[in-house]
Amino acid sequence: MSVTNKGVKIAVSGKGGVGKTTLASLLCHLYAQDGQRVLAVDADPDANLGTALGFPPELLAELTPISKEAKLIRERTGAEPGSIGAMFSINPYVEDIPDTYVARHNGIKLLRMGSVTLGGSGCACPESTLLRNLLEHMVLERDETVIVDMEAGLEHFGRGTAGGVDAFIVVVEPGKRSFETAHSVVKLAKDIGVNQVYAVINKVHPGQMEDIQREMNFIPILGYLPYDPMAVQADLTGQSLFDLSPKFVELAKEIKKQIESLLG
């Protein structure tokens, strides 16, 4: 598939520890390898996407999450961060942020959003408004390929923003709790009118496929990634799995092909 000028927009979700950041990082590298301009968005409070991408620690140390950029929030919204009930702009200027407040490495731009409660989940504060508008701009208006590593659930996405995402991917590991998370994501997606929700199964052991397919029959499965000590080692050492494991890269390529096939 030839990617349009608008770029592909992908959101990767899943409960902690299932490997969603690993998948997001592999997809970032693969699209960059294809010559696409890639914007990697770390919307998980744990903020491990940069490490998974193989960004040098000194670059990551200089990258402040947008939610902690007090001066920026104050300038763009007209209110102090954390202020509740104050008057502030609900349409702050955000267009320059994905080019300015980022780190760059190996053809990938990384933006850290930070851990403010977003869109409709209870926080009507300047920083949440800025982040909500920023995410909407990146998904709906940027001409790059944008891959968002997010928390479990779809709290970051309002109906308008969600409508611009080409694929929501929930990463699942074999286990009831992870399957239940996938059920919740599918329900939340339908609640905001999103039907393009898919699963990737990670940490699969031999002999589990039949049980997984039976449990996950409510969602299309894009692919499978095996349990592999190499993935654990990459996480422990802060190295990029893209550089360490050709096997994982090939499996991620198959997942990417499935995404592109679904997009037409």
C-alpha positions, 0 to 999 in steps of 0.5 A, a space after each residue: 500500500 502506498 501511504 497517503 500524504 495524510 499519513 497513517 494514524 494508529 493508537 496502541 492500547 492495552 493494560 500495563 505490561 502486555 507489550 503495547 509500547 514494544 509494538 508501538 516502537 516496532 511500528 514506528 521503526 517500520 514506518 520510518 524505514 519505509 521513508 515515512 515521517 513518523 511522529 511517536 506520541 507517548 501518551 502513557 504516564 509511564 513514558 517508556 516509548 522513548 526507551 523502547 525506540 532506542 533514544 539515547 538517555 541524554 535526549 530523553 532527559 531533555 524532553 519534558 512532557 507537555 503537561 509539565 511545560 508550565 510556561 507553554 500552558 500558561 502562554 497558550 491557554 492564558 491560565 496557570 496549570 492546575 487551575 480549576 474554574 479559571 477562565 482560559 482558552 478552550 482552543 489554544 494554539 498547538 500547531 507548532 508543538 509537534 515540531 518544537 517540543 520533541 526529540 529526534 532520533 533515527 528518523 523518528 520524532 518523539 513527543 511526550 504528552 504527560 499524565 493529565 486526565 484528559 477529555 471528558 474524564 473529569 479534569 477541566 483544567 488548562 493543561 488537559 485542554 491543551 493536550 486534548 487540542 494537541 492530540 486532535 491536531 496530531 490525529 486530524 491535521 498532521 500529514 505525518 504517520 502518527 503512532 500513539 502509545 496510550 493507556 488502557 482505554 480510550 480516555 484520551 480520545 473524544 469522538 472527533 479525534 477518534 474518528 481520524 484514527 485509522 486503527 485502534 490496536 489493543 495489545 493482549 497477553 494470554 489471560 483473563 484480565 487482559 481479555 477483559 481489558 480488550 472487551 472494555 476497549 471495544 465497548 468504549 470504542 463503540 461508545 464513541 463511534 469507532 469500529 476499527 479496533 483490532 488486537 495483537 496477541 503478545 507473549 504467546 506460548 506454543 499450544 495456546 493459539 486455539 484457546 486465544 482464538 476462542 476467547 478473542 472471537 469478538 475482535 479481529 486479530 492482526 497478528 501474534 508475537 511470541 513470549 521471548 526472553 529477548 523482549 524481556 532483556 531489551 526491556 531490562 537493558 533499555 535497548 530497542 527490540 527493533 535492533 535486537 531481534 530480527 524475528 520480532 521485526 519480521 512479525 511486526 512487518 506482518 502486522 503492519 501488512 495487515 493494517 495496510 490491507 485493512 486500510 485498502 
